[in-house]
Amino acid sequence: MDIETVPGALSPVIAIALVGGLGVGSQWLAWRLRMPAIVLMLLAGVVIGPVLGVLDPARDFGPLMAPIIAIAVAIILFEGGLTLNFHKLRDAAIGVRRLVFVGAPLGWVVSALSLHYGAGLTWSSSWVFGGILIVTGPTVIAPLLRTARLSRRPAQLLQWEAIVNDPLGAMAAVLAFEVVLVLNAAETMGSALLDLAIGISAALALGLAAGYGLAAAFRRGWVPEFMKVSILFALLVGIFGISDAVLHESGLLAVTVMGIVIANANLPSYEELRRFKEHATILLVSGVFILLAANLDFAALELLTWRAAIFLALIIFVARPVTVLVSLIGSGVPWREQVLVAFTGPRGVVLVAVAGLFAERLLALGFEDAALIGPLAFVLVAATVVLHGFTLKPFARFLGLAGAGNPGVLIIGGSPWTTALAEALVKAEVPILMTDPNFGHLRAARAAGIETYSGDILSEGAEQRLELISYATVLAGTDNDAYNTLVATDLAPEFGRENVFQVARAKTESLRHALPATLGGRPFAHGATFDEMNRHIAEGWTFRVTRLTEEFGLEAWSAKRPASHLVARILPSGEFKMVNDIADMRGVPDTRLIALRPPETDDGVISSQPPAKA
């Protein structure tokens, strides 16, 4: 039957537009409300799907539903593989190996036991579904890590485990299902093992060949720059399809291996490829979660009993902690990080998609309890998404493994004016980290007790040694305009362009020196240059902090301090904001202004001392 003839069906174009709009809109709204995006996406999907009946993926997409989700998951896993650079792992390498080689088999066993004794499934269904429960869901981990801003090592442990164990979980389910076929005389042990070996070997070979081949083609210039992403996508989908044709679900393993190979090939265009894939993944994660929630069947949930609650409790509070804590014994991972990882195990799209597939296969073999696998998978995803979405950030902060409540400022360049600014901000209780490749430039900052790092902020050493989660604003303020522009341009995608600032360039008037708006950071302090700021400090200017009140507002401050350079403000909530033009801001009472003021304005009204706490 054509989709157009189904009563109430949406056209595929309208359905795709609706899914995309709701997915991206949910992520934006979550960013504005500072809520877990994954929770809003799940809620939006349930509302437009089973609640209102506006979107029915099975009806509106028909036979395209399964391949759409399969390709989306493959691209998400490939993008995850692109982030797994072995050089960046280092201090988390042992922990990751333990979670993969010890944690995956142990998690399979404990999950199967939880399913059999908790949910009441037969051993056959428990072993198949237990293999799928190895996965922790990169579709969920990535948005959660983006929101929670964890310390580097626990974030790496969670990210690597999710990406590597996802295809392993699918392979475990395939292995268990093959054993079930043998036990039910539907297949011989020899043929089952042969099929499995051929499928896994083909997936590994295809992934390795595609990764190394593509890297070689890019490195040798066989592919023009404008076609790299297109060829990458085409090859990715082709490898996934070919591998999946050899052994179902092996395509996930192939694309993950392909992504890891490319991530470690040291390609000059790697960052551009990775960032584009990140953007695509945000769209795909949004869409897939909307489809997942909209496809929920309330009637299937009615099959669940009180044993489903026992199953959830066993998986979340027993199986996951036991798996992680046993795996990390003697790994050198601090106990706080072990506890955080042990109680963080959200499940995502891969779990539901693969569970639904094997539930149908088990039902075809006569295992009636397999009808519970789909509903159990969904409630586990929903429960873990909501639980970890709201608790990961406060739990990590409680353990001291997340960024501060009010992130600070990363100042690039040690000089008299940056040191003076850092001192004023420290007195205002704003976290500060000052970096400079020249050790001597940081002498004054160290003497003032400011946290410093001697080295290039763009170096691999800085990436490995510095925990940047406590800093949300970047100020490039060295005496080298070209270096400031490079730093601001490179860090903008990570910190957000709205949070990256650069001291004004000395030569911007002529066309020979003017740079396009896509390069460098945002201006501040009315476009004052490095030399101007230093000259003011030499002339006795100082950075002062002023608290606005109902009586002494922004207009009064501006009228009384016309010669001052307003640099930044601290909102009543404690949030730090750089300022370029006073006309672009509102003077809310209890806002603190940080300004560079000449000596003659020092009339005793404003103090550089930190404001008294209420």
C-alpha positions in Angstrom: 0.0 0.0 0.0 1.4 3.4 -0.8 2.1 5.7 2.1 -0.2 8.4 0.6 -3.3 6.0 0.8 -2.9 5.3 4.5 -5.5 7.4 6.4 -3.8 10.1 8.5 -0.3 9.3 7.3 2.3 12.1 6.9 4.3 12.3 3.7 7.9 11.2 4.2 9.1 14.7 3.6 6.8 16.2 6.2 7.8 13.4 8.6 11.5 14.0 8.1 11.0 17.7 8.6 9.0 17.1 11.8 11.6 14.8 13.2 14.5 17.1 12.4 12.7 20.2 13.7 11.8 18.5 17.0 15.2 16.9 17.4 17.2 20.1 16.9 14.6 22.2 18.7 14.8 19.9 21.7 18.6 20.2 21.8 18.4 24.0 21.5 15.7 24.2 24.2 17.8 22.0 26.5 20.8 24.2 26.0 18.7 27.3 26.9 17.2 25.6 30.0 20.4 23.8 30.9 18.6 20.5 30.9 19.7 17.1 29.5 18.9 17.2 25.8 18.3 13.5 25.6 15.4 13.7 28.1 13.6 16.4 26.0 14.1 14.4 22.8 12.6 11.3 24.4 9.7 13.3 25.7 9.0 15.1 22.4 9.0 11.7 20.6 6.5 10.2 23.0 4.2 13.2 22.8 4.0 13.4 18.9 4.0 9.6 18.7 1.9 7.4 20.9 0.3 10.3 22.8 -1.0 12.5 20.0 -0.6 10.1 17.1 0.8 12.8 14.8 3.9 10.7 13.8 3.9 6.9 13.4 7.3 5.9 12.1 6.2 2.5 10.9 3.2 4.0 9.1 4.9 7.2 7.7 8.2 5.7 6.7 7.1 2.1 6.0 9.9 -0.3 5.0 12.4 2.6 5.1 12.2 2.9 8.9 14.7 0.0 9.7 17.4 1.0 7.1 17.1 4.7 8.1 17.9 3.8 11.8 20.5 1.3 10.8 22.5 3.8 8.6 22.1 6.5 11.2 23.5 4.3 14.0 26.4 3.2 11.7 27.3 6.9 11.1 27.1 7.7 14.8 29.4 4.7 15.6 31.8 5.8 12.9 31.9 9.3 14.2 32.6 7.8 17.6 35.5 5.8 16.2 36.9 9.0 14.7 37.3 10.4 18.3 39.3 7.3 19.5 42.9 8.6 19.0 45.3 6.3 20.8 47.7 9.2 21.4 45.1 11.0 23.4 44.1 8.0 25.6 47.3 7.5 27.6 46.3 7.8 31.3 42.9 6.0 30.7 44.3 3.2 28.4 44.5 0.5 31.1 41.0 1.3 32.3 39.6 1.2 28.8 41.2 -2.2 28.0 39.8 -3.6 31.3 36.3 -2.3 30.5 36.4 -3.9 27.0 38.2 -7.2 27.6 37.1 -7.9 31.2 34.0 -5.7 31.5 32.2 -6.9 28.3 32.3 -10.6 29.1 31.6 -10.1 32.7 28.7 -7.7 31.9 27.3 -10.2 29.6 27.1 -12.9 32.3 25.8 -10.6 35.0 23.2 -9.1 32.7 22.0 -12.6 31.6 21.6 -13.5 35.3 19.6 -10.3 36.0 17.3 -11.1 33.0 16.7 -14.7 34.0 16.2 -14.2 37.8 14.9 -10.6 37.7 12.8 -10.3 34.5 12.0 -14.1 34.4 13.2 -14.7 30.8 14.3 -18.1 29.7 18.0 -18.8 29.5 18.0 -18.6 25.7 16.4 -15.1 25.7 18.5 -14.0 28.6 21.8 -14.9 26.9 20.8 -13.2 23.6 19.5 -10.0 25.3 22.3 -10.1 27.9 24.8 -9.8 25.1 23.1 -6.7 23.8 23.1 -5.1 27.3 26.9 -4.9 27.1 26.4 -1.6 25.2 26.2 1.7 27.0 25.2 3.8 24.1 27.4 6.5 22.4 24.1 8.1 21.2 23.4 8.9 24.8 27.0 9.3 26.3 28.0 12.1 23.9 25.2 14.5 24.8 25.5 13.7 28.5 29.3 14.4 28.4 28.7 17.6 26.6 26.3 18.7 29.3 28.1 17.4 32.4 31.6 18.6 31.4 33.5 15.7 33.2 37.2 15.5 33.9 39.2 14.1 31.1 39.9 10.5 32.3 36.3 9.5 33.4 35.0 11.1 30.2 37.4 9.1 28.1 36.6 5.9 30.0 32.8 6.4 29.4 33.3 7.5 25.7 35.7 4.7 24.7 33.7 2.0 26.5 30.5 3.1 24.8 31.9 3.2 21.3 34.0 0.0 21.4 31.5 -2.1 23.3 28.5 -1.1 21.1 29.6 -3.3 18.1 30.9 -6.0 20.6 27.4 -6.1 22.1 25.8 -6.7 18.7 28.4 -9.4 18.1 27.7 -11.0 21.5 24.0 -11.2 20.6 24.8 -12.8 17.3 27.0 -15.4 19.0 24.3 -16.2 21.6 21.7 -16.4 18.9 23.8 -18.8 16.9 24.1 -21.0 19.9 20.4 -20.9 20.4 19.9 -22.0 16.8 22.3 -25.0 17.4 20.5 -26.0 20.6 17.2 -25.9 18.7 18.6 -28.0 15.8 18.0 -25.2 13.4 21.7 -25.1 12.6 24.8 -27.2 13.3 27.5 -26.0 15.6 30.1 -26.1 12.8 28.1 -24.0 10.4 27.2 -21.5 13.1 30.8 -21.0 14.2 31.8 -20.8 10.5 29.2 -18.1 9.7 30.3 -16.1 12.8 34.0 -16.4 12.0 33.4 -15.3 8.4 31.2 -12.4 9.4 33.6 -11.0 12.0 36.6 -11.5 9.8 34.9 -9.8 6.9 33.9 -6.9 9.1 37.5 -6.4 10.5 39.0 -6.8 7.0 36.6 -4.3 5.4 37.0 -1.8 8.2 40.8 -1.9 8.1 41.0 -1.9 4.3 38.6 1.1 4.0 40.3 3.0 6.8 43.9 2.6 5.5 42.8 3.0 1.9 41.0 6.2 2.5 43.8 7.6 4.7 46.3 6.8 1.9 44.2 8.4 -0.8 43.7 11.6 1.3 47.4 11.7 2.2 48.6 11.3 -1.4 46.2 13.9 -2.8 44.1 11.5 -4.8 40.9 13.1 -3.5 40.2 16.8 -3.9 39.4 18.7 -0.7 35.8 19.5 -1.7 35.1 15.8 -2.2 36.6 14.3 0.9 33.4 14.3 3.0 31.3 13.0 0.1 33.6 10.1 -0.5 33.9 9.4 3.2 30.1 9.1 3.5 29.7 7.0 0.4 32.5 4.6 1.5 31.0 4.4 5.0 27.6 3.4 3.9 29.0 0.9 1.4 31.2 -0.8 3.9 28.3 -1.0 6.4 26.1 -2.5 3.8 28.6 -5.1 2.5 29.6 -6.2 6.0 26.0 -6.5 7.1 25.2 -8.6 4.1 27.8 -11.1 5.2 26.7 -11.2 8.8 23.8 -9.2 10.2 25.0 -6.5 12.7 28.7 -7.0 11.7 28.5 -3.7 9.8 28.6 -1.8 13.1 32.0 -3.4 13.9 33.3 -2.6 10.4 32.5 1.1 10.5 33.8 1.5 14.1 37.1 -0.1 13.0 37.2 2.2 9.9 36.7 5.3 12.1 39.5 4.3 14.6 41.9 3.7 11.7 41.2 7.1 10.2 41.5 8.8 13.7 45.0 7.4 14.1 46.2 8.1 10.6 47.5 11.7 11.4 45.6 13.2 8.5 46.0 17.0 8.0 42.3 17.2 7.2 41.3 15.1 10.2 39.9 18.0 12.3 37.7 19.2 9.4 36.3 15.7 8.9 35.7 15.1 12.6 33.9 18.4 13.1 31.7 17.8 10.1 30.9 14.3 11.4 30.1 15.8 14.8 27.5 18.1 13.2 26.0 15.3 11.3 25.9 13.1 14.4 24.0 15.8 16.4 21.3 15.7 13.7 21.2 11.9 13.6 21.1 11.4 17.3 18.2 13.9 17.5 16.3 12.2 14.7 16.9 8.6 15.9 15.8 9.4 19.4 12.6 11.1 18.2 11.9 8.1 16.0 12.6 5.7 18.8 10.2 7.4 21.2 7.5 8.0 18.6 7.6 4.3 17.6 6.7 3.3 21.2 3.8 0.9 21.5 1.9 1.3 24.8 0.2 -2.0 24.3 3.7 -3.7 24.3 4.5 -2.1 27.6 1.3 -3.6 29.1 3.1 -7.0 28.8 5.5 -5.9 31.6 4.9 -6.8 35.2 6.5 -5.9 38.5 9.5 -8.0 37.6 10.5 -5.3 35.1 11.2 -3.0 38.0 13.4 -5.7 39.6 15.2 -6.0 36.3 15.9 -2.3 36.1 17.2 -2.2 39.6 19.5 -5.2 39.1 20.9 -3.8 35.8 21.4 -0.2 37.1 22.5 -0.8 40.7 24.0 -4.3 40.6 25.1 -5.5 37.1 26.7 -2.2 36.0 28.6 -1.4 39.3 29.8 -5.0 39.7 31.0 -5.1 36.1 32.9 -1.8 36.3 34.4 -2.1 39.8 35.6 -5.7 39.2 37.1 -4.8 35.8 39.0 -1.8 37.2 40.6 -3.6 40.2 44.3 -2.8 40.1 43.9 -0.5 37.1 45.3 2.5 38.8 42.0 4.5 38.1 41.2 6.5 41.3 38.3 5.3 43.3 36.2 8.4 42.7 36.4 7.9 38.9 35.6 4.2 39.3 32.5 5.0 41.3 31.4 7.6 38.7 31.8 5.2 35.8 30.2 2.3 37.8 27.0 4.2 38.3 26.9 5.7 34.8 25.5 3.3 32.2 22.9 4.9 30.0 21.6 2.8 27.1 20.6 4.2 23.7 19.4 3.6 20.2 21.6 0.6 19.4 20.2 -1.4 22.3 16.6 -0.9 21.2 17.3 -1.5 17.5 19.3 -4.7 18.0 17.0 -5.9 20.8 13.9 -5.6 18.5 15.6 -7.5 15.7 16.6 -10.5 17.9 13.3 -10.5 19.7 11.6 -11.1 16.3 14.1 -13.9 15.5 13.6 -15.6 18.9 9.8 -15.4 18.6 10.1 -17.1 15.2 11.9 -20.0 16.9 9.0 -20.3 19.4 10.4 -18.4 22.5 7.2 -16.6 23.6 9.0 -14.7 26.3 11.0 -12.9 23.7 8.0 -10.6 23.3 9.2 -8.9 26.5 12.6 -8.0 25.1 11.5 -5.0 23.1 9.5 -3.4 26.0 12.3 -4.2 28.5 14.8 -2.5 26.2 12.7 0.6 25.9 12.1 1.0 29.6 15.8 0.5 30.3 16.7 3.2 27.8 14.1 5.6 29.2 15.0 4.9 32.8 18.8 5.3 32.3 18.4 8.4 30.1 16.3 10.2 32.7 18.3 9.0 35.7 21.8 9.8 34.3 20.5 12.8 32.4 19.6 14.6 35.7 22.1 13.0 38.1 25.4 12.7 36.1 26.4 16.4 36.4 25.6 16.8 40.2 27.0 13.4 41.0 30.3 14.2 39.2 30.5 17.6 40.9 29.9 15.9 44.3 32.9 13.6 43.5 35.0 16.5 42.3 35.1 15.2 38.7 33.2 18.0 37.0 33.8 21.6 36.2 32.9 24.4 38.7 29.4 25.7 38.9 30.6 29.0 37.4 33.3 28.3 34.8 36.3 30.6 34.7 38.6 32.3 32.1 41.5 30.9 30.2 43.9 33.7 29.5 46.5 33.2 26.8 49.6 35.3 27.2 51.5 36.6 30.2 51.9 40.4 30.3 51.5 43.3 32.8 47.9 43.9 31.6 46.8 40.3 31.5 48.3 39.7 35.0 46.5 42.7 36.4 43.2 41.5 34.9 43.8 38.0 36.3 44.4 39.4 39.7 41.2 41.4 39.7 39.2 38.4 38.5 40.7 36.1 41.1 39.6 38.7 43.8 36.2 38.5 42.2 36.3 34.7 42.7 36.5 33.9 39.0 38.7 30.8 38.3 41.7 31.8 36.1 44.3 29.8 34.2 47.1 31.8 32.4 49.2 30.2 29.8 52.2 31.4 27.8 54.9 29.5 25.8 57.5 31.8 27.5 58.2 30.8 31.1 59.4 34.2 32.0 56.2 35.9 30.9 54.4 34.1 33.7 56.7 35.2 36.5 54.5 38.0 37.8 51.4 35.8 37.6 53.0 33.0 39.6 54.1 35.6 42.2 50.5 36.8 42.5 49.3 33.2 43.1 47.6 32.8 39.7 47.4 29.3 38.3 49.7 29.1 35.3 50.8 26.7 32.5 54.1 27.3 30.7 53.6 25.9 27.2 51.7 26.3 24.0 48.0 25.9 24.6 47.6 24.2 21.2 50.2 21.6 22.0 49.4 17.9 22.6 51.1 18.3 26.0 48.5 21.0 27.0 45.7 18.8 25.9 47.0 15.9 28.0 47.9 17.9 31.1 45.3 20.6 31.4 41.8 20.1 32.7 39.9 22.8 30.7 36.4 21.8 31.9 36.5 24.6 34.6 37.0 27.3 31.9 34.3 28.5 29.5 35.8 31.7 28.3 39.0 32.1 26.3 41.0 35.4 26.1 43.8 35.4 23.5 46.0 38.3 24.7 49.6 37.9 23.7 51.7 40.5 21.8 51.6 38.3 18.7 48.4 39.1 16.7 48.9 36.1 14.3 49.2 33.7 17.3 46.2 35.2 19.0 44.2 34.7 15.8 45.4 31.1 15.5 44.5 30.3 19.1 41.1 31.9 18.9 40.3 30.2 15.6 41.4 26.8 16.8 39.7 26.8 20.1 36.4 28.4 18.9 34.8 25.1 17.9 35.5 23.6 21.3 34.6 26.6 23.5 32.0 28.1 21.2 32.7 31.2 19.1 30.6 33.4 21.4 33.0 32.6 24.3 36.4 33.2 22.5 37.9 36.7 22.6 41.0 38.3 21.2 42.8 41.5 22.0 42.4 43.9 19.1 44.9 43.6 16.3 47.3 46.5 15.9 46.9 46.7 12.1 43.4 46.3 10.8 42.8 49.4 8.7 44.4 48.4 5.5 43.1 45.6 3.3 46.6 44.0 3.4 46.2 43.3 7.2 42.5 43.0 7.6 41.3 39.4 8.3 38.0 37.8 7.4 35.3 37.5 10.2 35.7 33.7 10.2 39.2 34.0 11.7 40.1 35.1 15.2 38.0 35.8 18.3 35.5 38.5 19.3 36.7 42.0 20.3 36.4 43.3 23.9 37.2 46.5 25.9 36.2 48.8 23.0 38.8 47.3 20.7 41.8 48.2 22.8 45.1 46.8 21.5 47.8 44.9 23.4 50.1 48.0 23.4 47.3 50.3 24.6 46.5 48.0 27.5 50.1 47.7 28.6 50.6 51.4 28.2 47.6 52.1 30.5 49.0 49.8 33.1 52.4 51.5 32.9 50.6 54.9 33.4 49.0 53.6 36.6 45.7 52.4 35.4 44.1 49.6 37.4 41.4 47.0 36.9 38.6 47.6 39.4 35.4 45.7 40.3 32.2 47.7 40.7 28.9 46.2 42.0 25.8 47.9 40.4 22.8 48.7 42.7 19.3 50.1 42.3 20.7 53.5 43.1 24.0 53.2 41.2 23.1 51.6 37.9 24.8 51.2 34.5 24.0 54.7 33.3 25.4 56.3 36.4 28.5 54.2 36.3 29.0 55.1 32.6 28.5 58.8 33.2 30.9 58.8 36.2 33.6 56.7 34.4 33.7 58.0 30.8 37.4 57.2 30.4 37.3 53.7 31.7 37.6 50.6 29.5 34.8 48.2 30.5 36.3 44.7 30.0 33.8 42.2 31.5 30.9 41.7 33.8 29.8 39.1 36.4 26.1 38.5 36.5 24.2 38.0 39.8 24.2 34.3 39.0 28.0 34.3 39.0 28.3 33.8 35.2 31.2 35.6 33.6 30.8 37.6 30.4 33.3 39.6 28.4 32.1 43.1 27.2 33.1 45.0 24.1 30.4 47.8 23.9 28.5 49.0 27.0 25.5 49.7 24.7 25.1 45.9 24.2 24.5 45.1 27.8 21.9 45.7 30.5 22.8 46.9 33.9 21.0 44.5 36.2 21.4 45.3 39.9 24.0 43.1 41.7 26.0 42.8 38.4 29.7 43.4 38.9 31.6 45.3 36.3 35.4 44.8 35.7 36.9 47.9 34.1 40.4 49.3 33.4 40.3 52.7 35.0 42.8 55.7 35.0 44.2 56.9 38.3 42.3 60.1 38.3 38.9 58.3 38.6 40.0 56.7 41.9 37.7 58.7 44.2 37.3 56.1 46.8 33.8 55.1 45.7 34.9 51.9 44.0 37.2 49.3 45.6 39.3 46.6 44.0 38.6 44.4 47.0 36.2 41.5 46.4 32.6 42.4 47.1 31.2 41.3 50.4 29.1 38.2 50.3 25.4 38.5 51.3 
